[in-house]
Amino acid sequence: MSTFPIQPIPNEFHVVHPLDDVAEKKCDAQGLGPIRMTPAVKLSLRILRGYLVLMTLMLAYHVLDLAHLVPKLR
């Protein structure tokens, strides 16, 4: 009886589920200082804040309108 050597298939991948994988070491952020923000980042955050405030006001108006608490303008 002859045996043939086992040759790996070149495009075969072994899939490991994340819950079965070895846990990775997490970074320790204790010794880190504050991150410097560039002017572009500050501007972007201010625009985002304004957008969120505007959307919240629009939602509040819509809820009040649905509850018939906003007088109709003619």
Phi, psi and omega in degrees: 000130182254150178245144179254140178293141179277124180250131180292147176282129188295330184252031180261133181238144178260120183265129179243127178290142182303329179286338180265352183281162177288133181292138180272156179284131181275152179286144177261117183260015184294319184271004182277147178264184178292150180271133177285136179255136177282163178302325179294322179292317179299317179296317180298319179292324177292320177296318178297318179297315178298319178298315181294321177295316179298316179295324178293318178295320179294322178294317179297318178298317180297318179295317178295324178293320177295329179275004180059039177257358179254124180292142179283135178263134180247000000 
